[in-house]
Amino acid sequence: MAREIFGDVEMKWSKDHFPFTDPSFELEIFYNNEWLEILGSGVIHDEVMTSGSRNIDQEVGWAFGLGLERWAMKLYDIDDIR
């Protein structure tokens, strides 16, 4: 999806930290001569899953967020999206 929107860009996965996932990763792309985080993701902590009434013996949760407003800001040169 990132290549479809941003073109043939260099990409890399990096370890990151998000409060409710472990391990956590982010997808970065090299766009307009800078590295941009465009997606955060990770495996949801067991405590979060059980708080949501999920059975951790049978399920694994995967969280991700695209940050679409950041994509729009970069693609359309928007300084302040508010």
N, C-alpha and C positions, 0 to 999 in steps of 0.2 A: 504494500500500500504506500509506503514511504517513497519508493522509487516511482510509482505511478504519479504521485503528487509533485515530488521534488526533482524528478529526473534521475539520471544515472549518477548518484552521489555515493561517496565513500561512507560506509557505516561501520559502527563498532558497538559491541555490548560491553558495558562496564559494570562492575559491582557497585552497589549503592546501598543506602540505608533508608528504609521507610519504616515507620513505627509499628506497623501491623503485619509485616511480611519478613520472612527469612528463609532462604536467601532472597536478596533483592537485587534487581538489575535495572539498568536504563539503556535505552537505545539512543545512540547519538549519531548524527549525520554531519558531514562536512559540507556546509552550504554557505555560499558567499564568503569564503575564506575564514569561516569560524565553525567550531564544533557546537552543535545545538542538541540539547536533550529534547527528544520528541516523544518519548514513551517511557514511563516507569512501570515496573512490574515486580511480582514476587509471589512466593508461596505463603498463603495466609497462615498466621500463627494458630495453633490448636485451640488456645483459649478463646480466640475470636470466633472460630468455627463453632465451638461448643456453646458459646454465648448466643449464637444464632441458631441454636437447636439442630446443628448438623452432627452427624455421626462420623467422628474422625477415624474410626476403624474401617469405614467403608468409603469415605470421601476425602478428597484433597481439594483445597480452595486455591485458585489462582487469581490474583488481582492484577489489573493493569489500567492505566489511564493514558489517554492520548494527548492531552493538553492542546486541544484543537484551537483554542484562542491564540496560543503561541505560534502555531502553524500559520494562522491567518495573519498575525502581526508580521511575521517574516516574509510571507509570500506577497503581501500587499503593502509593505513598508508602512505599517501603522505604528506610531510611536506610543499612543495611549489608547487602549481598546475600551476604556470605560466610557 
